[in-house]
């Protein structure tokens, strides 16, 4: 699936984590850690919002391939779901 999609670095990192743990879910906080865990400054001040934006872009891209990422509220759980 990843090879068929044009993804940015953040999108690829998040989708890789979702695919790795599929069919289970990943917490929003874990997604922040996926993007910023190696950042010595801890990442952006609006890291949670950035994850939400990246998730929104990914939803459109994975839908084209027959997958969904249901909307999760802050600190909720994100997961891949086959349509």
Phi and psi restraints in degrees (value plus and minus 20) as a CYANA .aco file:
   2 UNK   PHI     -81.3   -41.3
   2 UNK   PSI     -55.6   -15.6
   3 UNK   PHI     -88.9   -48.9
   3 UNK   PSI     -42.8    -2.8
   4 UNK   PHI    -106.3   -66.3
   4 UNK   PSI     -24.8    15.2
   5 UNK   PHI    -137.2   -97.2
   5 UNK   PSI     123.7   163.7
   6 UNK   PHI    -107.8   -67.8
   6 UNK   PSI      90.5   130.5
   7 UNK   PHI    -145.9  -105.9
   7 UNK   PSI     125.7   165.7
   8 UNK   PHI     -99.1   -59.1
   8 UNK   PSI     151.9   191.9
   9 UNK   PHI     -80.0   -40.0
   9 UNK   PSI     -63.9   -23.9
  10 UNK   PHI     -88.0   -48.0
  10 UNK   PSI     -61.3   -21.3
  11 UNK   PHI     -81.7   -41.7
  11 UNK   PSI     -64.4   -24.4
  12 UNK   PHI     -83.1   -43.1
  12 UNK   PSI     -62.5   -22.5
  13 UNK   PHI     -81.8   -41.8
  13 UNK   PSI     -65.0   -25.0
  14 UNK   PHI     -88.8   -48.8
  14 UNK   PSI     -65.3   -25.3
  15 UNK   PHI     -85.1   -45.1
  15 UNK   PSI     -56.0   -16.0
  16 UNK   PHI     -81.5   -41.5
  16 UNK   PSI     -62.1   -22.1
  17 UNK   PHI     -86.2   -46.2
  17 UNK   PSI     -62.9   -22.9
  18 UNK   PHI     -83.0   -43.0
  18 UNK   PSI     -61.6   -21.6
  19 UNK   PHI     -89.1   -49.1
  19 UNK   PSI     -56.4   -16.4
  20 UNK   PHI     -82.3   -42.3
  20 UNK   PSI     -58.2   -18.2
  21 UNK   PHI    -120.1   -80.1
  21 UNK   PSI     -21.1    18.9
  22 UNK   PHI     -71.9   -31.9
  22 UNK   PSI     116.2   156.2
  23 UNK   PHI    -113.3   -73.3
  23 UNK   PSI     -15.0    25.0
  24 UNK   PHI     -91.6   -51.6
  24 UNK   PSI     152.7   192.7
  25 UNK   PHI    -124.6   -84.6
  25 UNK   PSI     147.6   187.6
  26 UNK   PHI    -146.8  -106.8
  26 UNK   PSI     112.1   152.1
  27 UNK   PHI     -88.3   -48.3
  27 UNK   PSI     134.8   174.8
  28 UNK   PHI     -79.2   -39.2
  28 UNK   PSI     -61.8   -21.8
  29 UNK   PHI     -82.6   -42.6
  29 UNK   PSI     -56.0   -16.0
  30 UNK   PHI     -84.8   -44.8
  30 UNK   PSI     -58.5   -18.5
  31 UNK   PHI     -84.1   -44.1
  31 UNK   PSI     -57.6   -17.6
  32 UNK   PHI     -80.9   -40.9
  32 UNK   PSI     -63.6   -23.6
  33 UNK   PHI     -84.1   -44.1
  33 UNK   PSI     -56.4   -16.4
  34 UNK   PHI     -80.4   -40.4
  34 UNK   PSI     -62.0   -22.0
  35 UNK   PHI     -99.8   -59.8
  35 UNK   PSI     -55.0   -15.0
  36 UNK   PHI    -144.3  -104.3
  36 UNK   PSI     -14.5    25.5
  37 UNK   PHI     -80.5   -40.5
  37 UNK   PSI     -48.3    -8.3
  38 UNK   PHI    -115.6   -75.6
  38 UNK   PSI     -18.0    22.0
  39 UNK   PHI    -101.0   -61.0
  39 UNK   PSI      99.0   139.0
  40 UNK   PHI     -81.8   -41.8
  40 UNK   PSI     -42.5    -2.5
  41 UNK   PHI    -111.7   -71.7
  41 UNK   PSI     -21.0    19.0
  42 UNK   PHI      64.9   104.9
  42 UNK   PSI     -17.3    22.7
  43 UNK   PHI      72.7   112.7
  43 UNK   PSI    -194.0  -154.0
  44 UNK   PHI     -86.7   -46.7
  44 UNK   PSI     131.5   171.5
  45 UNK   PHI     -85.5   -45.5
  45 UNK   PSI     -43.9    -3.9
  46 UNK   PHI    -132.6   -92.6
  46 UNK   PSI      20.0    60.0
  47 UNK   PHI     -77.7   -37.7
  47 UNK   PSI     -59.6   -19.6
  48 UNK   PHI     -82.9   -42.9
  48 UNK   PSI     -60.8   -20.8
  49 UNK   PHI     -87.1   -47.1
  49 UNK   PSI     -57.7   -17.7
  50 UNK   PHI     -82.4   -42.4
  50 UNK   PSI     -62.7   -22.7
  51 UNK   PHI     -79.4   -39.4
  51 UNK   PSI     -63.3   -23.3
  52 UNK   PHI     -82.2   -42.2
  52 UNK   PSI     -59.7   -19.7
  53 UNK   PHI     -85.8   -45.8
  53 UNK   PSI     -64.9   -24.9
  54 UNK   PHI     -83.0   -43.0
  54 UNK   PSI     -60.9   -20.9
  55 UNK   PHI     -82.1   -42.1
  55 UNK   PSI     -59.6   -19.6
  56 UNK   PHI     -82.0   -42.0
  56 UNK   PSI     -64.8   -24.8
  57 UNK   PHI     -83.7   -43.7
  57 UNK   PSI     -60.2   -20.2
  58 UNK   PHI     -84.8   -44.8
  58 UNK   PSI     -56.9   -16.9
  59 UNK   PHI     -74.3   -34.3
  59 UNK   PSI     -65.5   -25.5
  60 UNK   PHI     -85.3   -45.3
  60 UNK   PSI     -59.6   -19.6
  61 UNK   PHI     -91.9   -51.9
  61 UNK   PSI     -62.1   -22.1
  62 UNK   PHI     -94.8   -54.8
  62 UNK   PSI     -45.2    -5.2
  63 UNK   PHI     -82.6   -42.6
  63 UNK   PSI     -53.7   -13.7
  64 UNK   PHI     -84.2   -44.2
  64 UNK   PSI     -40.9    -0.9
  65 UNK   PHI    -126.7   -86.7
  65 UNK   PSI      -8.5    31.5
  66 UNK   PHI      66.5   106.5
  66 UNK   PSI       3.9    43.9
  67 UNK   PHI    -144.3  -104.3
  67 UNK   PSI     143.4   183.4
  68 UNK   PHI    -157.0  -117.0
  68 UNK   PSI     132.6   172.6
  69 UNK   PHI    -145.0  -105.0
  69 UNK   PSI      76.1   116.1
  70 UNK   PHI     -76.4   -36.4
  70 UNK   PSI     127.3   167.3
  71 UNK   PHI     -85.5   -45.5
  71 UNK   PSI     111.6   151.6
  72 UNK   PHI    -140.8  -100.8
  72 UNK   PSI     114.6   154.6
  73 UNK   PHI     -91.2   -51.2
  73 UNK   PSI     143.1   183.1
  74 UNK   PHI     -67.5   -27.5
  74 UNK   PSI     113.6   153.6
  75 UNK   PHI      46.5    86.5
  75 UNK   PSI      -4.9    35.1
  76 UNK   PHI    -105.4   -65.4
  76 UNK   PSI    -184.0  -144.0
  77 UNK   PHI    -137.0   -97.0
  77 UNK   PSI     111.3   151.3
  78 UNK   PHI    -123.2   -83.2
  78 UNK   PSI     122.0   162.0
  79 UNK   PHI    -175.2  -135.2
  79 UNK   PSI     135.8   175.8
  80 UNK   PHI    -104.0   -64.0
  80 UNK   PSI     119.5   159.5
  81 UNK   PHI    -154.5  -114.5
  81 UNK   PSI     110.9   150.9
  82 UNK   PHI     -94.0   -54.0
  82 UNK   PSI     110.8   150.8
